């Protein structure tokens, strides 16, 4: 019998009580003997020392329990906006979610950002209005705000007595309650014409089962969102939420039965990397299809399209609050795989699935230099940052060509503080940050072409490579095209034309990581226009020792940079599409601030007491807006941003120090290859 598994995300604005709710759920199902405290640092899912110290969730954590025949993999995610990338990695893995809202503060900025993301990805979501026992709690006001500010069809699943007191209690609604039946029928009838017709004919003839099934079906289709009330601290209302998890959220079956053709499919995604006690790499994987077994050959596809193979030496699956060894990981489950030494976050095991939704969170747009306080820590710092980049690849650690200057990408100041504290507490390295800059890109300004000819006096490589570079459509990335036939390709090295094309594509993309000004080159088309390799008994122009992959790999940057030099590049800065929600009374002050920042307002609309503004803002100026917004809107303003593209930098374009030797400086570049290949190759007479 296939196992039914519910991969459940717990999400919230920071301090809404998300981790406390996780603790209460684990306690209610018997996984833990007492409810941990965020303030005391005794929670089950905040395992990092820094998480316990600061009382915030930084890394996603998975804990599993059984509930009414369903295996629930509960994923606790960060609440602070600086760690939105960690949340984004989890969203596409979920079967369902619980969005926690505070009964006092109500719908907060990050609440709205998260709900929009959940709706875009069509993740079935229950809401839990927490902290009904706190002074100032107003469940009715929060329920109204959920409908008005989140823009969802909310269905209250109970009523609260004694709100704002320690004795606050929740009474779940029954399907026999006339007021609940009427409200639920009205909500469901918006998307169910048959139910509406039955209600008009005889509302009392609609059975409890039909209403329950309709609520479950429309919740799973994200048409309605049940709202539960309670307190994670006292446990009030948590039992009703727990029942709702299995009754209202989808829990798909796992591995297909033997003989089912789907059993041969294999598709999973790596969403987290950790290290074991012995330092071994552990990959957290959500399986969407197929079955993984120890020592099975697994095809791995990286985010940039490269392919490799690996074997899992051990498998463990979340079970009853811990991890247990298993001889298989099946579809629907979350597991930990050991032995995948080169795997990274975002890699796909097997065939990639059709994307569930686009990435809407903006990538990091800031970069800062990290320097050790003690010069002797330079090498250990590099190793420590490499370990952190395994856990969060978006920090994108860069080392300049001197090997001494390290930089990381960032979302914000809190993330910077966390990196600094992590380096100090886990690695014993004190660091400082300096020179925070905006991450730009380069685009070709025109068309350029270059060729390096085999056996030419200044070409030490056993190859001819000719490349043309020209602008591509905006937002198209890098496109590589093969413009020579198979007869010109070194197929004795690469086996076939497709393999050679894939290899050249990788070499080109690697070379374009740093352009003329040091920024990544994108939105371009690169075409291979010439290719030759040596023949031992060929004519003098082609005679010589056989070529190796290193010849084509190491010659490509020289040719490509020459072509770029001819084409020229334009440095472009990131522009964010910013959505602002502000109280209407604060609109004038917000528009004035946007004007000062050079923002282009696209449109604005009014809904109730809120005004929504859509605008484009240079990424470098968004932090200024974020700092001003709370004061301008009395804390009511909400800012959500996503990358809107890039525009040419006005004035003098900024340059970025390279991490590798510049191929335009030939001798310096050739010296940098020492150890990989001889810096020169004799030219045959």
VOGU-3710 file (C-alpha; in Angstrom, 3 decimals, decimal comma):
1> xxxxxxxxxx> 0,000/0,000/0,000  1,609/3,319/-1,053  2,369/5,635/1,836  0,427/8,914/1,981  2,687/11,878/2,694  1,877/15,526/3,353  4,825/17,909/2,937  3,659/20,853/5,001  5,209/24,300/5,257  4,769/26,575/8,270
11> xxxxxxxxxx> 5,190/30,208/7,217  4,704/33,585/8,870  5,893/37,123/9,341  8,692/37,166/11,899  7,458/36,855/15,526  3,947/35,682/14,594  4,586/32,421/16,480  5,465/30,059/13,649  8,119/28,071/15,517  5,975/27,996/18,670
21> xxxxxxxxxx> 3,129/26,516/16,625  5,510/23,895/15,270  6,461/22,984/18,843  2,817/22,729/19,895  1,963/20,493/16,922  4,860/18,170/17,743  3,781/18,049/21,372  0,137/17,353/20,480  1,097/14,305/18,380  3,523/12,958/20,992
31> xxxxxxxxxx> 6,845/13,658/19,254  8,161/15,775/22,135  7,380/15,566/25,857  7,274/19,306/26,485  6,786/22,422/24,399  10,068/24,195/23,713  10,488/27,934/23,989  11,894/30,246/21,318  13,056/32,697/23,991  14,774/29,936/25,966
41> xxxxxxxxxx> 16,314/28,403/22,840  14,806/24,959/23,468  12,794/24,427/20,291  12,995/21,254/18,212  13,467/22,823/14,778  15,794/25,733/15,580  18,886/23,540/15,877  21,592/26,058/14,980  23,260/27,706/17,961  22,700/31,094/16,351
51> xxxxxxxxxx> 18,978/30,396/15,889  18,641/29,581/19,579  20,710/32,630/20,517  18,792/35,140/18,385  15,351/33,521/18,655  14,802/33,475/14,879  14,668/30,754/12,248  17,524/30,998/9,741  17,537/27,591/8,045  14,593/25,425/7,108
61> xxxxxxxxxx> 14,171/22,343/9,262  12,203/19,148/8,640  10,499/17,070/11,301  8,084/14,208/10,657  5,125/12,652/12,470  2,174/10,350/11,798  -1,318/11,798/11,812  -4,431/9,730/11,026  -2,534/7,432/8,674  -0,675/10,270/6,938
71> xxxxxxxxxx> 3,061/10,935/7,264  3,409/14,683/7,784  6,804/16,196/6,946  6,589/19,543/8,678  8,978/22,201/7,346  9,695/25,190/9,575  10,875/28,134/7,451  12,493/31,505/8,245  10,235/34,500/8,785  12,657/37,382/8,230
81> xxxxxxxxxx> 12,670/38,907/4,701  16,466/38,633/4,467  16,071/34,844/4,298  13,340/34,829/1,659  15,567/32,698/-0,602  15,404/29,907/1,985  11,602/30,153/1,952  11,472/30,171/-1,853  13,423/26,909/-2,059  10,788/25,267/0,119
91> xxxxxxxxxx> 7,620/26,613/-1,510  7,878/24,486/-4,648  8,223/21,337/-2,502  5,006/21,760/-0,555  1,732/19,871/-0,758  0,155/22,383/1,611  0,951/25,203/4,015  -0,136/26,870/7,234  0,265/30,648/7,229  0,444/31,985/10,774
101> xxxxxxxxxx> -1,031/35,422/11,560  -0,744/37,180/14,906  -4,105/37,981/16,572  -2,646/41,272/17,853  -0,518/42,661/15,006  -2,724/41,057/12,351  -1,766/40,944/8,682  1,828/42,185/8,474  4,086/42,983/5,506  5,719/39,568/5,205
111> xxxxxxxxxx> 2,313/37,900/5,641  1,164/39,521/2,414  4,369/38,691/0,561  4,105/35,027/1,549  0,417/34,699/0,710  1,003/36,142/-2,747  3,761/33,609/-3,329  1,576/30,734/-2,078  -1,257/31,807/-4,368  1,043/32,141/-7,377
121> xxxxxxxxxx> 2,296/28,612/-6,808  -1,227/27,369/-5,996  -0,190/25,853/-2,684  -3,301/24,901/-0,629  -3,109/27,021/2,518  -4,782/27,077/5,919  -4,454/30,160/8,104  -3,889/30,050/11,848  -4,607/33,213/13,837  -2,206/32,767/16,752
131> xxxxxxxxxx> -1,798/34,469/20,146  -5,516/34,894/20,901  -4,495/34,876/24,585  -2,348/38,009/24,274  -3,553/41,408/25,426  -4,911/43,309/22,431  -5,928/40,209/20,489  -8,869/40,894/18,177  -9,761/37,797/16,107  -12,706/39,462/14,348
141> xxxxxxxxxx> -10,547/42,384/13,175  -7,831/40,024/11,951  -10,359/37,839/10,091  -11,657/40,908/8,276  -8,087/41,992/7,446  -7,302/38,536/6,022  -10,094/38,912/3,495  -9,398/42,574/2,723  -5,599/42,720/2,741  -4,680/39,231/1,560
151> xxxxxxxxxx> -7,401/39,193/-1,076  -8,513/35,616/-0,321  -11,860/33,951/0,376  -11,468/33,249/4,088  -13,719/30,803/5,945  -13,664/31,044/9,738  -13,579/27,553/11,283  -14,481/28,533/14,842  -15,239/31,273/17,306  -13,126/32,699/20,147
161> xxxxxxxxxx> -14,259/33,419/23,704  -12,175/35,469/26,128  -9,830/36,891/23,481  -6,946/38,821/24,984  -6,911/36,804/28,224  -4,920/33,782/29,340  -8,150/31,793/29,406  -9,044/32,432/25,755  -10,794/29,413/24,252  -11,809/28,294/20,767
171> xxxxxxxxxx> -15,056/26,556/19,899  -14,871/24,905/16,459  -17,882/25,362/14,238  -19,971/22,299/13,401  -21,623/21,723/10,043  -24,956/21,829/11,867  -24,377/25,430/12,982  -26,804/27,553/10,892  -24,540/30,625/10,677  -21,506/28,533/9,687
181> xxxxxxxxxx> -23,515/26,548/7,121  -24,764/29,762/5,544  -21,322/31,405/5,405  -19,645/28,243/4,099  -22,326/27,603/1,479  -22,031/31,186/0,253  -18,224/30,867/-0,046  -18,330/27,500/-1,825  -21,178/28,480/-4,154  -18,960/31,120/-5,796
191> xxxxxxxxxx> -17,156/28,262/-7,577  -19,841/25,546/-7,504  -22,948/26,233/-9,590  -24,580/22,935/-8,600  -24,254/23,795/-4,925  -25,674/27,253/-5,572  -28,688/25,742/-7,372  -29,260/23,253/-4,543  -29,022/26,075/-1,982  -31,603/28,176/-3,836
201> xxxxxxxxxx> -33,944/25,191/-4,130  -33,689/24,031/-0,508  -30,776/25,134/1,641  -31,690/22,644/4,383  -31,358/19,685/1,985  -27,600/20,199/1,586  -25,942/17,499/3,694  -22,985/17,906/6,035  -20,880/15,535/3,934  -21,419/17,580/0,792
211> xxxxxxxxxx> -20,305/20,751/2,546  -17,271/19,047/4,076  -16,200/17,526/0,750  -16,749/20,840/-1,013  -14,616/22,678/1,549  -11,806/20,142/1,185  -11,952/20,212/-2,615  -11,926/24,007/-2,890  -9,195/24,327/-0,264  -7,011/21,982/-2,313
221> xxxxxxxxxx> -7,744/24,061/-5,414  -6,777/27,225/-3,425  -10,221/28,741/-4,009  -10,974/29,111/-0,296  -8,755/29,357/2,769  -10,018/27,977/6,103  -9,043/30,158/9,075  -8,391/28,543/12,460  -7,913/30,428/15,736  -5,816/29,531/18,737
231> xxxxxxxxxx> -2,717/29,925/20,854  0,452/27,954/20,309  1,479/28,706/23,897  -1,671/27,431/25,643  -2,676/24,897/22,972  -6,123/26,405/22,473  -7,477/25,646/19,000  -4,508/23,512/17,946  -6,500/20,259/17,909  -8,916/21,725/15,350
241> xxxxxxxxxx> -6,000/22,856/13,175  -4,401/19,418/13,442  -7,596/17,753/12,253  -7,798/20,236/9,383  -4,344/19,266/8,135  -5,394/15,776/7,067  -9,032/16,573/6,262  -8,468/19,656/4,094  -4,940/19,482/2,641  -3,840/17,021/-0,066
251> xxxxxxxxxx> -1,731/14,041/1,020  -0,774/12,258/-2,210  0,197/8,590/-2,254  3,885/7,831/-2,618  5,481/5,155/-4,790  3,230/3,765/-7,559  2,428/0,059/-7,435  4,763/-2,458/-9,062  4,311/-2,657/-12,813  3,087/0,935/-13,063
261> xxxxxxxxxx> 5,149/2,669/-15,785  5,521/5,684/-13,497  7,573/3,530/-11,145  10,557/3,861/-13,487  10,432/7,664/-13,518  12,901/9,527/-11,346  12,570/13,163/-10,381  13,685/14,898/-7,210  15,097/18,226/-6,120  17,859/19,077/-3,650
271> xxxxxxxxxx> 16,634/21,903/-1,420  19,117/21,879/1,441  22,728/20,861/2,085  24,084/19,989/5,510  27,156/18,320/6,952  27,270/15,217/9,165  29,356/14,725/12,283  32,305/13,482/10,240  32,029/16,412/7,823  30,339/14,396/5,074
281> xxxxxxxxxx> 27,871/16,178/2,793  24,176/15,394/3,311  21,642/16,372/0,644  17,990/16,955/1,573  15,811/15,838/-1,336  12,098/15,991/-2,114  11,167/13,147/-4,468  8,397/13,915/-6,951  8,530/10,665/-8,912  10,335/7,331/-8,884
291> xxxxxxxxxx> 12,354/5,568/-6,192  15,956/6,039/-5,071  17,911/3,134/-3,556  21,439/2,935/-2,118  24,217/2,544/-4,719  21,758/3,287/-7,507  23,278/5,352/-10,321  21,575/8,741/-10,148  21,631/11,255/-13,032  22,228/14,757/-11,644
301> xxxxxxxxxx> 21,360/17,951/-13,499  22,733/21,215/-12,197  20,948/24,547/-12,330  23,119/25,649/-15,289  22,318/22,507/-17,312  25,461/20,448/-16,692  24,974/16,695/-16,242  26,738/14,236/-13,948  26,162/10,967/-12,120  26,390/10,041/-8,463
311> xxxxxxxxxx> 25,474/7,234/-6,097  23,822/7,616/-2,710  25,734/5,616/-0,123  23,000/5,909/2,503  19,371/7,006/2,732  17,453/8,256/5,742  13,845/9,423/5,912  12,167/11,744/8,393  10,199/9,679/10,906  8,668/10,399/14,334
321> xxxxxxxxxx> 10,735/13,496/15,018  14,037/12,048/13,823  15,696/10,386/10,841  15,756/6,641/10,277  17,824/4,613/7,799  15,787/3,265/4,902  16,590/1,174/1,839  14,555/3,426/-0,449  13,234/6,955/-0,873  9,939/7,047/-2,759
331> xxxxxxxxxx> 7,861/9,668/-4,546  6,270/12,182/-2,201  8,840/11,741/0,551  11,623/13,946/1,886  14,883/12,188/2,596  18,564/12,719/3,289  21,076/11,250/0,847  24,728/10,747/1,738  27,518/10,261/-0,772  26,521/12,881/-3,352
341> xxxxxxxxxx> 29,801/14,731/-2,990  29,408/17,358/-5,735  25,671/17,970/-5,506  24,415/21,497/-4,803  21,162/23,145/-3,752  18,794/23,396/-6,705  20,189/20,348/-8,512  17,686/17,889/-9,986  17,909/14,131/-9,551  16,608/12,475/-12,705
351> xxxxxxxxxx> 14,277/14,405/-14,978  13,282/17,959/-14,042  9,583/18,540/-13,599  7,676/21,295/-15,328  8,238/24,354/-13,094  5,390/24,861/-10,661  5,743/28,606/-10,903  8,205/31,323/-11,699  10,702/32,655/-9,209  9,223/35,946/-8,093
361> xxxxxxxxxx> 11,559/36,864/-5,259  14,353/39,163/-6,397  17,862/37,673/-6,304  20,459/39,340/-4,073  21,456/42,671/-5,581  24,129/43,687/-3,065  27,692/42,505/-2,703  30,060/43,188/0,155  33,706/42,421/0,844  34,389/40,164/3,847
371> xxxxxxxxxx> 37,732/40,581/5,594  39,132/38,657/8,598  40,069/40,717/11,634  43,157/38,520/12,014  45,200/38,196/8,774  46,095/34,608/9,711  42,401/33,693/9,222  42,420/34,386/5,462  42,634/30,729/4,436  40,213/29,427/7,119
381> xxxxxxxxxx> 37,757/32,196/6,138  37,767/31,025/2,540  36,998/27,454/3,641  34,281/28,626/6,042  32,549/30,730/3,388  32,675/27,787/0,985  30,793/25,736/3,594  28,207/28,506/4,014  27,771/28,724/0,237  26,841/25,017/0,216
391> xxxxxxxxxx> 23,932/25,849/2,512  22,954/29,026/0,651  24,350/29,229/-2,906  22,874/32,700/-3,407  25,562/34,228/-1,188  27,826/33,489/-4,181  31,279/33,656/-2,615  33,844/35,313/-4,921  37,622/35,420/-4,543  39,497/38,055/-6,529
401> xxxxxxxxxx> 42,463/37,228/-8,751  44,925/37,922/-5,932  43,261/35,194/-3,868  42,928/37,561/-0,916  39,759/39,624/-1,337  36,530/37,737/-0,590  33,020/38,989/-1,297  29,503/37,631/-0,786  26,059/38,507/-2,156  23,420/39,693/0,306
411> xxxxxxxxxx> 19,732/40,492/0,702  20,092/42,813/3,679  21,712/43,850/6,920  20,246/41,059/9,058  21,691/38,447/6,702  25,064/40,203/6,982  24,846/40,071/10,793  23,936/36,377/10,675  26,911/35,554/8,420  29,198/37,483/10,749
421> xxxxxxxxxx> 27,835/35,733/13,847  27,935/32,296/12,174  31,586/32,729/11,223  32,376/33,716/14,808  30,388/31,035/16,641  30,792/28,037/14,327  34,224/28,681/12,834  35,916/30,954/15,377  36,630/33,652/12,763  35,942/37,334/13,439
431> xxxxxxxxxx> 35,247/39,354/10,281  34,390/42,862/9,169  32,447/44,008/6,100  33,289/46,878/3,776  32,533/48,327/0,353  28,964/47,171/-0,201  28,109/47,585/-3,894  25,261/46,808/-6,285  25,669/43,704/-8,468  25,574/44,759/-12,135
441> xxxxxxxxxx> 25,711/42,869/-15,433  27,266/43,534/-18,840  25,596/43,280/-22,231  27,335/43,333/-25,624  27,037/46,753/-27,249  27,578/45,407/-30,761  28,990/42,509/-32,716  32,539/41,202/-32,394  34,463/38,246/-33,776  37,888/36,748/-33,039
451> xxxxxxxxxx> 39,870/33,638/-33,906  43,042/32,018/-32,551  44,713/29,804/-35,160  46,367/26,452/-34,502  50,194/26,594/-34,667  50,272/30,422/-34,790  53,321/31,836/-33,017  51,308/33,405/-30,181  48,857/30,505/-29,723  50,288/27,913/-27,313
461> xxxxxxxxxx> 47,177/25,728/-27,483  46,628/22,729/-29,776  43,441/24,109/-31,315  41,846/26,712/-33,528  38,855/28,423/-31,947  36,828/31,196/-33,603  33,886/32,845/-31,826  31,395/35,567/-32,694  29,475/37,428/-29,984  26,458/39,654/-30,569
471> xxxxxxxxxx> 23,569/41,052/-28,547  20,625/38,786/-27,753  17,075/39,683/-26,692  16,732/41,377/-23,308  16,402/38,781/-20,577  17,448/35,910/-22,844  20,608/34,999/-20,933  23,386/33,300/-22,890  22,731/31,364/-26,095  25,503/29,273/-27,661
481> xxxxxxxxxx> 25,302/28,144/-31,273  27,549/25,752/-33,151  28,454/27,195/-36,532  30,899/24,503/-37,733  30,210/21,016/-39,014  31,124/17,683/-37,370  34,127/17,293/-39,701  35,790/20,287/-37,977  35,186/18,982/-34,450  37,674/16,934/-32,392
491> xxxxxxxxxx> 35,305/13,974/-32,071  38,126/11,670/-30,941  38,029/13,701/-27,689  34,313/14,419/-27,284  32,769/11,273/-28,870  30,082/13,090/-30,858  28,984/16,520/-32,056  26,414/16,986/-29,273  29,015/16,315/-26,568  31,428/18,832/-28,124
501> xxxxxxxxxx> 28,664/21,426/-28,403  27,741/20,950/-24,723  31,384/21,251/-23,693  31,916/24,468/-25,676  28,690/25,841/-24,216  30,121/25,269/-20,703  33,473/26,850/-21,623  31,738/29,925/-23,042  29,440/30,363/-20,044  32,370/30,030/-17,651
511> xxxxxxxxxx> 34,344/32,666/-19,577  31,381/35,059/-19,533  31,206/35,053/-15,732  33,442/38,127/-15,918  33,319/40,587/-18,787  35,317/43,656/-19,749  34,322/45,490/-16,558  34,352/42,369/-14,382  30,578/41,779/-14,312  28,782/38,750/-15,722
521> xxxxxxxxxx> 27,991/39,062/-19,439  24,483/38,069/-20,441  21,754/38,648/-23,052  24,096/37,598/-25,823  24,476/35,030/-28,599  27,866/33,336/-29,004  28,516/31,358/-32,185  31,495/29,105/-32,866  32,614/30,095/-36,369  35,932/28,245/-36,671
531> xxxxxxxxxx> 37,441/25,066/-35,239  40,544/23,018/-36,059  42,591/20,406/-34,230  46,029/18,835/-34,883  46,597/15,773/-37,036  49,814/13,862/-36,390  50,509/13,226/-40,078  48,595/16,181/-41,480  49,811/19,216/-43,413  52,279/21,549/-41,630
541> xxxxxxxxxx> 49,514/23,946/-40,613  47,770/21,150/-38,683  50,636/18,893/-37,699  51,350/18,352/-34,016  50,504/16,389/-30,868  46,877/15,513/-30,288  44,702/18,089/-28,556  43,040/17,589/-25,168  39,878/19,130/-23,678  42,114/21,613/-21,827
551> xxxxxxxxxx> 43,207/23,150/-25,126  39,665/24,114/-26,085  38,697/25,004/-22,520  41,667/27,323/-21,895  41,730/28,925/-25,352  38,042/29,853/-25,295  38,397/32,774/-22,794  41,150/34,396/-24,887  39,055/34,280/-28,057  35,850/35,337/-26,338
561> xxxxxxxxxx> 37,404/38,349/-24,593  38,931/39,502/-27,889  35,499/39,250/-29,508  33,943/41,172/-26,605  36,629/43,837/-26,895  35,586/44,365/-30,488  31,879/44,377/-29,626  32,159/46,478/-26,473  29,871/46,052/-23,498  27,362/48,165/-21,598
571> xxxxxxxxxx> 27,284/47,893/-17,790  23,691/47,682/-16,514  22,332/48,005/-12,990  19,428/45,944/-11,610  15,997/47,539/-11,457  13,350/46,095/-9,159  9,637/46,055/-9,805  8,313/47,203/-6,444  4,764/46,732/-5,260  3,800/49,060/-2,416
581> xxxxxxxxxx> 0,719/48,855/-0,249  0,224/51,951/1,853  -2,592/53,462/3,862  -4,333/55,959/1,612  -3,668/58,760/4,082  0,099/58,255/3,564  -0,038/58,231/-0,255  1,240/61,781/-0,791  4,320/61,281/1,402  5,121/57,925/-0,246
591> xxxxxxxxxx> 4,836/59,355/-3,766  7,132/62,232/-2,798  9,731/59,767/-1,471  9,487/57,712/-4,675  10,079/60,807/-6,764  13,222/61,667/-4,820  14,558/58,152/-5,447  14,009/58,390/-9,200  11,289/55,731/-9,206  8,954/55,409/-12,178
601> xxxxxxxxxx> 5,356/54,898/-10,976  3,509/52,567/-13,362  0,065/52,479/-11,814  -1,848/52,863/-8,584  -5,208/51,621/-7,372  -7,332/52,078/-4,261  -9,062/49,280/-2,363  -10,762/50,333/0,837  -8,304/52,211/3,019  -5,280/50,851/1,122
611> xxxxxxxxxx> -3,581/52,167/-1,996  -1,439/49,871/-4,146  1,417/51,387/-6,140  3,461/49,601/-8,793  6,797/51,212/-9,558  10,298/50,525/-10,874  13,207/51,474/-8,642  16,968/51,030/-9,145  17,995/48,229/-6,778  20,637/50,408/-5,126
621> xxxxxxxxxx> 17,903/52,774/-3,923  15,405/50,196/-2,657  17,115/49,914/0,794  16,557/53,691/1,219  12,870/53,193/0,471  12,677/50,247/2,885  14,153/52,390/5,658  11,778/55,286/4,999  8,565/53,310/4,536  7,806/52,456/8,218
631> xxxxxxxxxx> 8,070/56,114/9,233  6,043/57,343/6,247  3,213/54,840/6,850  3,285/54,365/10,640  4,475/50,805/10,081  1,526/49,925/7,825  3,377/50,034/4,518  4,233/46,822/2,675  6,977/46,485/0,088  7,350/43,477/-2,205
641> xxxxxxxxxx> 10,017/43,438/-4,891  11,078/41,254/-7,772  13,702/41,719/-10,431  12,342/43,870/-13,254  15,428/43,744/-15,443  18,532/45,855/-15,946  19,179/49,297/-17,374  22,421/51,003/-18,439  24,199/52,694/-15,566  24,138/56,474/-16,022
651> xxxxxxxxxx> 27,532/58,157/-15,963  30,802/56,317/-15,381  30,100/52,555/-15,289  31,350/50,768/-12,175  34,049/48,100/-12,533  34,410/44,939/-10,511  37,697/43,322/-9,604  38,135/40,015/-11,420  38,415/36,686/-9,640  40,550/35,207/-12,424
661> xxxxxxxxxx> 43,392/36,420/-14,605  42,206/38,605/-17,486  42,515/36,635/-20,781  43,147/39,958/-22,578  46,525/40,066/-20,819  47,882/36,967/-22,501  51,075/36,306/-20,545  49,402/36,926/-17,191  46,576/34,575/-18,195  48,969/31,858/-19,406
671> xxxxxxxxxx> 50,973/32,083/-16,167  47,721/31,589/-14,217  47,269/28,257/-16,001  50,577/26,877/-14,728  49,887/23,612/-13,012  46,950/22,916/-15,330  48,998/22,777/-18,546  52,373/23,996/-19,851  52,372/27,783/-20,392  53,664/27,247/-23,923
681> xxxxx> 53,599/24,509/-26,527  56,379/24,102/-29,156  55,219/25,050/-32,613  56,136/22,341/-35,165  58,292/23,436/-38,066
//
